[in-house]
Structure formats: structure tokens, C-alpha cells
Amino acid sequence: MRGGRRTAMVPRLSPTFADLNLSEKTLHALERAGFEHPTPIQAQAIPPALEGRDVIGAAATGTGKTAAFLLPIVERLSGAPSKDRPASAHGKPGPRALVLAPTRELAVQIAGELERFGRGRHVRGALVIGGVGMGAQSAALRDHEVIVATPGRLVDHLQQGTARLDGLEVLVLDEADRMLDMGFAPQLKRILARVPKVRQTLLFSATMAGEVADFARAHLRDPVRVEVARSGTLAERAEQRVFLPEQREKLPLLLALLEDDDLSTLVFTRTKRRADKVAKALQRAGHKVARIHADRSQAQRRMALEGFRDGQYRVLVATDIAARGIDVAEIGHVVNFDLPHVPEDYVHRVGRTARMAASGRASAFASPEELDLLRDIERLTRAPIPRAEVPREHATFQAELQRADAAQANPGPGARPAGMNRNRRRAAAHRDRLTGGQGAERAATSGERAPRAQPAASASRRSAPPAAGAGSKPRRVGSWGPKRRR
């Protein structure tokens, strides 16, 4: 990022898309899509991108970053192909632009926007993500102008020789900080080794941490820096509040909040198992709920997201793969059931509501062991989050708490005993089958682990005396000797 000290400032007067030197076809496409005025990040990033400059865009989630880099790409690629652009091995033009995104959901969203703006402009996008077959992707990589990909799946194609990046003109890294947080640095390094050194690079992110700044210095040339909001700035219209419940009170609290309104709600949990547990509890309470995390197939994730967008599901329970990539116009309530370990992720979670000047509510549950995470978030956002009282007198809260206490006191047949994992349960059941329950009974009374019993047939073989008249020693069980050469 040598010499990259130029920072674009937000103008006093709101410009129009016509002021950004966009073509008539693009202006008509924007009008058909319902875009009236550019957002600040669009107004400041599109002109230098049209000039071919490298751009670093820092803006909060939900401010229109996707159009800020897609419109310049469509403008550039809808013209005549470059004379020096190399062709693929099959004689067809290779991809000219690459957009990298950290999650499948975000890549799908970008590909949908590209199809809307590139339709009729001879700019087609190949969606390259995991969870689906590689055959159709390989064919699209040969004759599509733009690749929209997640780093891991693109590296798979590069290893198999089904993708070529030597004709690339534009490289876009969307949500670069998230890609680095998710551990994609090795994949990004391998991809950057395959792209031409002379290219235009556009880097967009909601936060600008030190690792992102180091990455930009290494891979961007004299970039224009566009920052319409300071790093860590939250959506202005998001009404925030934080509850301080005990860990066991989180689920009753969530049910009580859902009971008080009918807003569409996005619930973030820290782990996949936690997401499954919360979703099942909400279903038991009668809510229409879907879940989305890394263990769900791509088809399941797509159906959950489409159902949430269409109103089929009121609640979507997700891990952080959904913190960036859920483009739902009106999410009324975002709930941080578990606080994220990375403070920047809180910014992205809250950014799922109050998108594009809309309003919304963001609630966070901070148990006593999560107070340090809460302080880190407030340090990043440079503002305390208003505290809210846990509604312990709420009828739904009390009913769920009583149900959980009763279930813990009487778990019922087949429930897992406390402190006993799956492997120990299987071992105990196996010992019971072999000993008729004596091994488990002895272990329970003595406090020691029951010895592993041998099957009757195996014990009889080992204790049987050698055959009469046999002058050799009995065969040693487990002895080893070299195999005879045949």
C-alpha cells in the first residue's frame, strides 16, 4: 500500500448515480432494480474504481458495499475484451474478474447481484462454492467472465487444473477481515500466487484490523482509501441492549423476548451443537424455526435462508457463517445468544438488522463468564451498550426455567448421566452385556472401573491345556515371526 495516504471524503451534497460516470445501460439497470441514490460507500468507491485505481473500502455491514465493486466490474468487462488477455486451454476466454467471499451465503448473494447487473451486458458469473459438485463449476470456470468464489473451493479447482487465473484483470476481496479471521490466509496466498501482478485490487471490509492493514500493504498498489464510518462503528438505527442472565437463564430469556413481539429474529450461537439445541427448544415451544451452520448441507442452508427470507420461518438460528452473507431486507431483531470471541464479529452480527437505513433491535446475552467479551466489544465500539433487566417474572421465562429444572431432576430413561460421554456409555453397556451387569455393579460400589471381561469362548481357548502328546510349547498368543517365503 505504498503511498496510499489518499482518503476519499464523503461529499456534503448527495450525488446521484448519474454523477458517478456510469453508462446509460448501468443507470437503466439500477433504475429497474429500484436503486435511487448511491450510498456513501458507493458514491466514494465507484469513481476511483472506474479509473482503474486500487481501492480500500471501510464501511459498516449493510451499507451497499456489494454494488460498490460490482458496478465498476460490469462497466469494465462489458466493453471489448483486452487484446492481451490470454485464452484458456480450450481456446475460450478465461475469467477476467475474481470476487472472493468468506462464506457460501455471501458468495451466493454477490452472484445474485452480479446476475442482476450483468444481465444483457455479456458479463456472466460462475459461482464456485463448497457443498455442491465441481463438474458444473469446472465448465463455468472456462467461459464465464467473473468468478465469485470462496477461497477453499477455488483452491480445489486450482489444484485440479480446472481453473486459470492468469488472465485476471480485477481482484475483489469482500469481507477481507472475516476471511483472515477464519484462517483463509494460506488459501489467499496460493490464489494470489496465480493471479497476475499487474491487476486492479478492490478490498472491502466492515472493520480494518491490523492483519487486514498488513495484507493491504503487501498486495495493493497506491490505493484510494474510502472510509465512511470508523472501524467498529455499528448500524446507527440499531437499538442495542444487553441482558446479564445466568447461563441457564438464556433460553428462558430468549423465549420471553420472542413472546413479547412478532419480529423476524436472527439468533447467533457460538457452536453448531448449541445452534441445534436452541433450535429444538424453540420448535418445542411452537416457533417456526430453521437453523444454519457448517454441518448443514448447502441445500439445507439455502432452504433455511430462503424460508427465513420469505417468512416461512420466523426465527433463524445460526453460527457466525451467517454473520456475513444474510441479505434479508427486514430482520427486526438480532439476538446474540452467545457473545462472539472476536469483537468485530459483534459488529457484523448487529449489521444484519437496520440495513440500508432501516431500523431494528439488537439484544445480547452476557453471562458472568462472558463479561470480559462484553468489555472487549464496548472497547471496540467506543460506547457502552445499555443494560436491560432480565424479565425473571415473565410467565414464559418462569415456565421454561421450571421445565428445565424438572428435566434435569428427572432426565427419564435413556438420558445421559452427568459426566458421562458417549464412549463411556458404550463401554459400560458392552461390559454389562458380557458380565450380566456384575461389572457395572462392582464398579458402582467400589468406585473403581470394572475390569474388561473376556468372552467365554476366548477365555476357554486361552485356559485350555495343550493337547496330549504335544512336546512343543503352547502357542503364544500375539507372538510374531517372519512370514515364510512362498
N, C-alpha and C positions, 0 to 999 in steps of 0.2 A: 504494500500500500504506500509505495514511495511517493512523497509529495502530496498525498491525499488529504490536504487540510481544507479543501473547499467544502463548505456545508451549505446546502440549499435551504433557504429560509422560506417559511410559509408566507405567501403574499397577503396583503391586507384585504384586497378585493377577491372574492371568489371567482375563479376563472370558469370558463365553460370548456367542454371537450373540444370545441372548435378552436379555442385558443392554444391548444397543445400541438398543433401542426399534424393532426391526424387526417387521413384521407377521407374522402366522401363516403366510401364503402364502409369504413370503420365507424363513421358517425352514424350512418343508417343502421348498422348492426347494433350500436349502443342504444339508439332510439327504440329499435324493436325489442331490445332486452329490458327496457324500462329504466335505463341509466339517464339521469337528468343532469347532474353536476358531478364533477370529479371530487373525490375525497382528497384531503391534504396530501396523503402519500402518493396518490395518483397524479395530482397536479404537479408535484415536485420531482417525481421519479421518471415520468414518461418522457419529458423533453430531453434530458441528457441520455436516456436510453435510446431514443430515436437517433441521436447524434453518434451512437456507437461507443459512448463512454461506459466504463465500468461504474457500477452503482452499488452503494451500500444503503439499504433502506431499513430504518429502525422505526417501527410503529407498533402500536398495540394490536392484539389479535382482533379481527373483525372490522378492520378499517379499510379493506379493499386492496390488500397487497397483491392478490392474485391477478386482478386486471392490470395492475401497475407494471407487471412484467410480461403478461401475455399479449397485451395490445402492441407493444413495440416488436415482439417476436412476429406477430401476424403481419404487421406493416413491413417488416424486413423480408420475410420469406415469401410474401405474396407477389413480390416482384420477380424479375428474371433470375434464374439460378446463377450462381457465381461460376465464371468460366474455369477457375482453377479448382473447383470443388471436385474431389476425386469420386469416382464411381465405385460401387461395390463390386464384388467378385462376379456378380451376375449381370453386370452392365447397367444396373439401375442406380439412380442417385441414392446416396446414403443419407442418414439423418443430418439435419443442419442445426438443430437446437436440442438441448437436453435440459429437462427440468427434474431436479432431484427433490424428493419429499421424504420425511422420516417415516410416515405411516401409510398403509394402504388406503385408509379412508381419505386422507388429504390428497393422495395421488389421484384417486377416483374423482374427487371434487375438482381438481385442477383440469383433469382430462375432460370433464363435462363442460367447464367454462371454455376450454380451447375449442371444443366442437361447436359451441355456440358462436364464437367469434371467427373461427376459421372456416365455417361453412360457406361455400361459394367462393372462397379465396384460394383454393387449392393448397390449403395448409391442413394436413391431417396429423393426428396424434396417435402414437402407439402407447397403450397403457401396459407397463411392464411391472407387475407386482407379484408377490408370492401368493400361495393358496390356490392358484389356477395353473392349468397346463402351460408348458413352454412352447408347444408346437405352433399355435396361432400367433404367439408373441414373436417367434423367430421369423415368421413370414412378414409380420407387420414391420419388424425392425429393418427389413430390406428396402421397403418402398414408401415409408412414411417420413414426413419431414421433421416431425418433432417426437421426441421420446419423453414420456412422463413416467418416471420410474422411482422405485425405492432402491437404495444402494445395494442391498443384499441380492435381490433378484437380477439386477443389471450385471453384477459381478459374475453371477452364474452364467449368464449369456456370454460374457466376455471370455470366460474360461472355456466354454464350449465352442467358441468361434462363431457364434450366431449373431454377434453384434459388432459393428465397426463404428468407431468414433473419430476416425482421422479426418472426416470432412466436416467436423463440427465448427459452427461459427459463433453460437451463443450458448453459454452455460449458465443455468439458474440454480441457485441453492436456496430453496424456500425452507423457512424454519431451521436455519443452519445451527442455531444453538441446540435445538432438540436433537438433531442428528448427531451432534458431538456428544451430548449427554447420554444418548442411547448406545454409545460405543461404536458408531459407524466410522470413526476416524480411519481405521485400516482400509475399509472399503472405499472411502473417499480418496485415499491416497492411491489406490490401484486404479480408480476411474480417472483421476487427474493425470496419471501417467500415460493414459491412452488418448487424451484429447490434445488438440494442437496447442502449442504455446501461444500462438497469436490467435486470440479469440476475445469476445466480449463476455464479461462475467458480471452477473447480477446476483447480489447476495441480500436476502431479505430475512428479517428476524424480528420478533417482538422484544427480545432482550439482547443486549450487547455485553456479554460477559467477557472475561479476559481471554478465554480459549477461542472465542469467536473473533476477537480482535487480532489475536496471533495468526489465526487462519487467514483472515483478510489481508494482513500484511504480507503473507507469504504467497498468496495466489491472485491478488487483484493488482491492477496497474493504475496508479493515479486516479483512484475512484472519486466520484462525487458522493458525498455523504448526505443523505436525506434523513433527518430525524424530526418527526412531527410531534413526538412525545418522548420524554426522558425514559431511559431504561427502567423498567419496573413500574411504569405508570399503568394503572388499572382503568378499565372502562368507566367513563365519567358517570354514566347513568345507571351503573350497577349499585344497588342498595346493599351494602355489606353488613354482616353481623356475625359474631362468633359466640357459640354456646360453650360452656365449660362443664360437660357432663362426665360422669364416671364412664369407664369403658362399657360396662354392662347396660348403661342407660342410653347408648347411642341409638340402638334400634327402636326402643320405645319413643325416643325423641323424634326420629325420622317419621314414624307412623303418626305421631301427633301433629307434626307440621303438614303432612300430606292431608290430614283430616280437616285442616283449617282452611284450605283453598283448593281450587281445581286447576292450578297452573301445571303446564307440562314441566317435568322435573328431570334433571340430569344429575345422577348420583355418582360421585367418584370414590372408589375404594383403592387401597394400596396394592392388593394382591388379587389374583384370579380367583382363588378359593373364597376370599372374602366377598368378591362380587357375586359368586354363585350363592353364597349363604344369604346375603342381603336380598337378592332377587327372589329366592324361595320364600323368605319371610314375608316379602311384600305380596307375593302371589297368594300365600296363605291368608293374608289379611284382606284379599279381594281386589287388589290393584292389578291393572293391566300393565305388565312389566316385561321388558326384554333386557338382555344383557349382552355385553360385547367385551371381549378380551382376546388375548393372543391364542388361547386354546380353542376358540371357536373357529370353524371353517370360514372361508371367505364368503360362501353363500349364506351362512348363518349370520355373519356380521352385516352383510348387505341387507338381508331381510329385516334384521333388527333395526338398522338405521332407517330404512325406508318406512317401516311400520311406525317408528317414532316420529318421523317427519310428517307422515300422513295422518297422524292422530290415532292410529290403531292401538298404540301403546302410550299410556300417559307418562310412564317412568322408564328411563333407560339407565341401567346400572353399568358402569364402565370403569376400566382401569385407565391409565394415562395415555393409552393408544388413542383414546377419543378426545384427549385434551386439545389436540390439533387435528382438524380434519372433519369435524362435525359441522356442516354448514346448514343449520336449521334456522330459519328466519326468526322464529319467535319461541325461544326457550325461556319460560317465565322464571324458572328457579333452578339454580345450580347449587348442589349440596356437596360440600367436601366432607364425606363421612369419615375419611381419614385424611389428615394433613399430609401433603407430599414432603418427601425428604429434601427435594430441591425447591428452594423458594420460588424460582422462576416459573415452576410448573403451576403454582397457585395463580399467577397472572394469566396463564393460558386457560386454566380451568374457569376462572371468573369471566374470561373473554368469550366463553360460549354463550353467555347471556348479554343483554344490552349491546347487541351487534348493530352496526350501521345506524347509530343514533337512536336505537330503540332503548327501552328501559327494561330492567329486570332485577331479580333479587339473588343474592349470593349468601349462603349460610355455610358456616364452618363449624365442625365439632372438634374441640380440642380437649382431649382427656388429660389428666395430670401428667402422664408421661410424654405428652406432645407439646407441652408449654414451651420447650426450647425451640421447636419447629415454628411455633407461632411467633416467637420473638424474632426469629430469622426472617419470617415473611414481613413482619412490620418494619424491620430494618431495611429490607429491600424496597418496600413501597413508600417508606419515609412517612408513614402515618399509622396511628393506632387504629385497629379495627374495633368498632363499637361492640361492647359486650351486651349479650341478651340473656334474660333469665330462663333457665331450663323449666319448662312447664310441668313440674312434677305433680301438680294437682289435676292435670288434664286426664279425663276419663280414659282415653285411648292409651296414654302413657302408663297409667296405673294398671290397666288390663293387660298390656303386653309384658310389663315387668312381673306381674303375678304369674302369668303363663310361663315365662322363662324360669322363674323360681320353682314352680311346680314341676316343670320338665327336668330341672336339674336335681330336684329331690327324688323324683321317681322317673328315671330315664326309660323304664319299660324294658321288655325283653329284646335282646339283640343290641342294646345300646352299648357304646364303647365305655368301659370303665375308665375312671380318671387315671391319667399317667400311663396308659397302655396303648401303644401304637399298633398298626395293622400287622406288622411282622410278629410282634409278641403274641397277639391274639391267635394268629395262625399256628405258631409254635405250641401254644398252650392247648389248642384244640387237637393238634397232632398227638401230643403226649397223652391227652385224655383218651383218644381212640386206641392207643397202644396199651395203656395201663388200666383201662376201665375207670379212669377218674382218680386212681390212687395217687398218681404222681402229683396231680394238681392239689389234692387234699393234703399230702405230706408237705408240699411247698408252702401251702397256706398256713399250716400250723407251726412249721419251723421257721418260716420267714426266709427260707433258702430256695434256690432254684431247683426244681425237681430234675434228677438225672435223666438223661435221654435214654429211653428204653429201646431195646433191640427187638425186632420182630421175632416171633417164635421160631420160624424156620431158620433164620440167620443164626439165632442162639444155639439151636440144636446142631447146626453144621459145625460151629466153632468148638462146641464142647464134646463132639463125638470123638471117641478114641480112634487111633489108626487101625486099619484093617489087620486082621490076624495074619501072621507070617510076613508082614511087611518089614523088611530090615532097614529101610531108609527112614530118615527123619520125616515127621509130618510136614506137609506143605505149609510154608509160611504165608499167611495172608498178607498181601500187599508187597511181597518181595518182587524184586525186579532182576531181570537177566537179559543179556543181549539176545535179540532175535536170531534164530538160525537162518543162515543164507540159503535161499532156495535155488 
